[in-house]
Amino acid sequence: MAEFKYEITERIAVLSENNKGWTKELNKVSWNERAPKYDLRDWHHEEGKMGKGATLTDDEIKNLREVLNAIEI
């Protein structure tokens, strides 16, 4: 598998944490030295592990905010 680099450039929010030390976080992350994007995924920082996640551009996160504001929870 090809090696990749990442840097969390801004920690925005920890949305939840489970009893095994994993946290679901929204951050800004630079992947392979590219411009940072919004990133939603599970992390286990102590073990240096990450789960599958989703990256969102500025436009996508704005659209997501509009969708979330429009739904009744």
N, C-alpha and C positions, 0 to 999 in steps of 0.2 A: 504494500500500500504506500502511496506517495506521502511524504512527510508534509505537514502543514504547520503554520505558525498562527497563533492568535494572541491578541492582547485585549483585555477588558479595559476600555478607555474610560468608561463611566459606569458606575454601579447605580442603578436606578431604584430597584426594589427587590426585596425577597418576598415572594408571594406566599410561600409555604415551606415547611420543613418537616421531614418525616423522622421516625425514630432511629433510622440508620445513618443519619447525618447528611442526607441529600436535601438540597434546597432547590425550589423552582424559582428562577430569577429572571427579571427583565433587566438587561444591560445593554450598553453600546459596546460592540466588539469589532475590532479590526481583524479580518481574516487575511492571512498571507500578505500583510502590510498594505492592504487596500483601505479605502475610506471606511470608517466605522459604520455599522448598521445596527439597528435595534435587533436584539437577540433574546428569544424566550426559550429557555431550556432548563433541564435539571443539571445541577453541579454537585460534586463532592470534592470541595477544594482541598481538604486535608489529604485525600488520596490522589489528587491530581486527575480526577476523572470527570467526564461530562457525558450527559445523555444526548439522545437525539433532540433536535430542536428546530426552531424556525427563525429565519432572519427576515427582517422587514425593512424596506427603504423608508425614507421620511414620508413619502406619499402614501405608502401602504399603512404605516402606523396612524396617519391622519384618518384614512378611510376606516381603519379598525376602530378608532376612537368614536367616529360618527356612528358606526354600527352598534357599538356597545352602549352609547348614550341613547340610542333609539329603542333598544329592547328593554322590556320590563323584567326585572329579576326579583 
